[in-house]
Amino acid sequence: MLYIAADHRGFDEKEKLKHFLDLSNIEFVDIGAKEYDPDDDYPDYAFMLGELVVKENAKGIILCGSGIGVCVACNKVKGVRAGYAESIEHAVKAREDDDTNILVLDDMTFEEDEDFPIITAWLNTDFSGEKRHIRRLKKISDYEDNWKNL
């Protein structure tokens, strides 16, 4: 399953994303914002998306103004590996090397003809499973599990 979310700054782009996903026959659930609210807060959507992605072993896409705030907030959820991608190459490496489960995009540079191929590449790329990447991701998950005990 693919979950998508955005705050007010990414709302219009999320609506374009929904249309693209529909045309591409990609099943998704829009978890919000359901309507434009200039006073909403991106952490609310980032935490909700992150929790669903981890709980359901799914993927997610989230949008906000710069992409930075939601990326930081999503990565506070244990088990999330959110990454910002601004090119097809970034999207592919984010999946192949880092097994990202959330793709972060922004409204500042969003262009359908550039971002839809990035999204497609991210959705269609699998984790490589290479030993070095598994080792590195294990270090991250071990840290998540034990950082309070350090």
C-alpha positions as a Markdown table, in Angstrom:
| # | Residue | x | y | z |
|---|---|---|---|---|
| 1 | Met | 0.0 | 0.0 | 0.0 |
| 2 | Leu | 1.1 | 3.6 | -0.6 |
| 3 | Tyr | 0.1 | 6.3 | 1.8 |
| 4 | Ile | 0.3 | 10.0 | 0.8 |
| 5 | Ala | 0.2 | 13.1 | 2.9 |
| 6 | Ala | 0.9 | 16.8 | 2.9 |
| 7 | Asp | 0.5 | 19.9 | 4.9 |
| 8 | His | -1.0 | 23.1 | 3.6 |
| 9 | Arg | 2.2 | 24.0 | 1.6 |
| 10 | Gly | 2.1 | 20.7 | -0.2 |
| 11 | Phe | -1.7 | 20.4 | -0.5 |
| 12 | Asp | -2.0 | 21.4 | -4.2 |
| 13 | Glu | 0.9 | 19.2 | -5.2 |
| 14 | Lys | -0.7 | 16.3 | -3.3 |
| 15 | Glu | -3.9 | 16.8 | -5.3 |
| 16 | Lys | -1.8 | 16.6 | -8.5 |
| 17 | Leu | -0.1 | 13.5 | -7.2 |
| 18 | Lys | -3.4 | 11.8 | -6.5 |
| 19 | His | -4.5 | 12.4 | -10.1 |
| 20 | Phe | -1.1 | 11.0 | -11.4 |
| 21 | Leu | -1.5 | 7.9 | -9.2 |
| 22 | Asp | -5.0 | 7.3 | -10.3 |
| 23 | Leu | -3.9 | 7.5 | -14.0 |
| 24 | Ser | -1.0 | 5.2 | -13.2 |
| 25 | Asn | -3.4 | 2.6 | -11.6 |
| 26 | Ile | -1.4 | 2.9 | -8.3 |
| 27 | Glu | -3.5 | 2.2 | -5.2 |
| 28 | Phe | -3.0 | 4.7 | -2.5 |
| 29 | Val | -4.6 | 6.2 | 0.6 |
| 30 | Asp | -4.6 | 9.9 | 1.2 |
| 31 | Ile | -4.3 | 10.5 | 4.9 |
| 32 | Gly | -4.5 | 14.3 | 4.7 |
| 33 | Ala | -4.6 | 17.1 | 4.7 |
| 34 | Lys | -8.1 | 16.6 | 3.3 |
| 35 | Glu | -8.7 | 20.3 | 2.8 |
| 36 | Tyr | -6.4 | 23.4 | 2.6 |
| 37 | Asp | -5.8 | 24.8 | 6.1 |
| 38 | Pro | -3.1 | 27.5 | 6.3 |
| 39 | Asp | -2.8 | 26.9 | 10.0 |
| 40 | Asp | -2.1 | 23.1 | 10.0 |
| 41 | Asp | 1.2 | 21.7 | 11.2 |
| 42 | Tyr | 3.4 | 19.4 | 9.1 |
| 43 | Pro | 4.5 | 17.2 | 12.1 |
| 44 | Asp | 0.9 | 16.0 | 12.5 |
| 45 | Tyr | 0.9 | 14.5 | 9.0 |
| 46 | Ala | 4.5 | 13.3 | 9.1 |
| 47 | Phe | 4.0 | 11.4 | 12.3 |
| 48 | Met | 0.7 | 9.9 | 11.1 |
| 49 | Leu | 2.3 | 8.9 | 7.8 |
| 50 | Gly | 5.4 | 7.5 | 9.4 |
| 51 | Glu | 3.4 | 5.4 | 11.9 |
| 52 | Leu | 1.2 | 3.9 | 9.1 |
| 53 | Val | 4.2 | 3.1 | 6.9 |
| 54 | Val | 5.9 | 1.3 | 9.7 |
| 55 | Lys | 2.8 | -0.5 | 11.0 |
| 56 | Glu | 1.7 | -1.6 | 7.6 |
| 57 | Asn | 5.2 | -2.3 | 6.2 |
| 58 | Ala | 4.2 | 0.1 | 3.4 |
| 59 | Lys | 5.5 | 3.1 | 1.5 |
| 60 | Gly | 4.6 | 6.7 | 1.7 |
| 61 | Ile | 5.0 | 10.0 | -0.1 |
| 62 | Ile | 4.8 | 13.3 | 1.8 |
| 63 | Leu | 5.0 | 16.9 | 0.6 |
| 64 | Cys | 5.5 | 20.2 | 2.4 |
| 65 | Gly | 7.1 | 23.6 | 1.6 |
| 66 | Ser | 10.7 | 22.8 | 1.6 |
| 67 | Gly | 10.5 | 19.0 | 2.2 |
| 68 | Ile | 12.9 | 19.4 | 5.1 |
| 69 | Gly | 10.5 | 19.7 | 8.0 |
| 70 | Val | 8.5 | 16.6 | 7.1 |
| 71 | Cys | 11.7 | 14.7 | 6.4 |
| 72 | Val | 12.9 | 15.5 | 9.9 |
| 73 | Ala | 9.6 | 14.7 | 11.5 |
| 74 | Cys | 9.0 | 11.4 | 9.6 |
| 75 | Asn | 12.4 | 10.2 | 10.6 |
| 76 | Lys | 11.5 | 10.6 | 14.3 |
| 77 | Val | 9.2 | 7.6 | 13.9 |
| 78 | Lys | 11.1 | 4.5 | 14.7 |
| 79 | Gly | 11.5 | 2.4 | 11.6 |
| 80 | Val | 11.0 | 5.2 | 9.1 |
| 81 | Arg | 13.7 | 5.9 | 6.5 |
| 82 | Ala | 12.4 | 9.0 | 4.8 |
| 83 | Gly | 14.5 | 10.7 | 2.1 |
| 84 | Tyr | 14.2 | 13.8 | 0.0 |
| 85 | Ala | 14.8 | 13.2 | -3.7 |
| 86 | Glu | 15.1 | 15.9 | -6.4 |
| 87 | Ser | 16.2 | 13.7 | -9.2 |
| 88 | Ile | 15.6 | 10.2 | -10.6 |
| 89 | Glu | 19.1 | 9.3 | -9.6 |
| 90 | His | 18.4 | 10.4 | -6.0 |
| 91 | Ala | 15.2 | 8.4 | -5.9 |
| 92 | Val | 16.8 | 5.2 | -7.2 |
| 93 | Lys | 19.8 | 5.4 | -4.8 |
| 94 | Ala | 17.4 | 6.2 | -1.9 |
| 95 | Arg | 15.6 | 2.9 | -2.6 |
| 96 | Glu | 18.6 | 0.7 | -3.7 |
| 97 | Asp | 21.1 | 1.8 | -1.0 |
| 98 | Asp | 19.0 | 3.1 | 1.9 |
| 99 | Asp | 15.7 | 1.2 | 1.5 |
| 100 | Thr | 13.7 | 4.4 | 2.1 |
| 101 | Asn | 10.1 | 3.8 | 2.9 |
| 102 | Ile | 9.0 | 7.4 | 2.6 |
| 103 | Leu | 9.7 | 9.7 | -0.3 |
| 104 | Val | 9.8 | 13.4 | 0.5 |
| 105 | Leu | 9.0 | 16.1 | -2.0 |
| 106 | Asp | 8.6 | 19.9 | -1.8 |
| 107 | Asp | 6.3 | 22.5 | -3.2 |
| 108 | Met | 9.1 | 24.9 | -4.0 |
| 109 | Thr | 10.5 | 22.9 | -6.9 |
| 110 | Phe | 7.6 | 20.6 | -7.8 |
| 111 | Glu | 7.1 | 20.3 | -11.5 |
| 112 | Glu | 4.9 | 17.5 | -12.8 |
| 113 | Asp | 7.2 | 16.6 | -15.7 |
| 114 | Glu | 10.2 | 16.3 | -13.3 |
| 115 | Asp | 8.6 | 15.0 | -10.1 |
| 116 | Phe | 6.3 | 12.3 | -11.6 |
| 117 | Pro | 9.4 | 10.4 | -13.1 |
| 118 | Ile | 11.1 | 10.7 | -9.7 |
| 119 | Ile | 8.1 | 9.2 | -8.0 |
| 120 | Thr | 7.8 | 6.4 | -10.6 |
| 121 | Ala | 11.5 | 5.6 | -10.3 |
| 122 | Trp | 11.2 | 5.5 | -6.5 |
| 123 | Leu | 8.2 | 3.3 | -6.6 |
| 124 | Asn | 9.7 | 0.9 | -9.1 |
| 125 | Thr | 13.1 | 0.5 | -7.5 |
| 126 | Asp | 13.8 | -2.3 | -5.0 |
| 127 | Phe | 16.4 | -2.3 | -2.2 |
| 128 | Ser | 19.6 | -3.9 | -3.5 |
| 129 | Gly | 20.1 | -6.1 | -0.4 |
| 130 | Glu | 23.8 | -5.7 | -0.7 |
| 131 | Lys | 25.7 | -6.7 | 2.5 |
| 132 | Arg | 27.2 | -3.2 | 3.0 |
| 133 | His | 23.8 | -1.6 | 2.9 |
| 134 | Ile | 22.2 | -4.2 | 5.2 |
| 135 | Arg | 25.1 | -3.6 | 7.6 |
| 136 | Arg | 24.6 | 0.2 | 7.6 |
| 137 | Leu | 20.8 | 0.0 | 8.0 |
| 138 | Lys | 21.3 | -2.5 | 10.9 |
| 139 | Lys | 23.5 | 0.1 | 12.6 |
| 140 | Ile | 20.7 | 2.7 | 12.3 |
| 141 | Ser | 18.0 | 0.3 | 13.6 |
| 142 | Asp | 20.3 | -0.8 | 16.5 |
| 143 | Tyr | 20.9 | 2.8 | 17.4 |
| 144 | Glu | 17.1 | 3.5 | 17.3 |
| 145 | Asp | 16.7 | 0.6 | 19.7 |
| 146 | Asn | 19.5 | 1.5 | 22.1 |
| 147 | Trp | 20.3 | 5.2 | 22.0 |
| 148 | Lys | 18.8 | 5.9 | 25.5 |
| 149 | Asn | 21.1 | 3.2 | 26.9 |
| 150 | Leu | 24.3 | 4.7 | 25.4 |
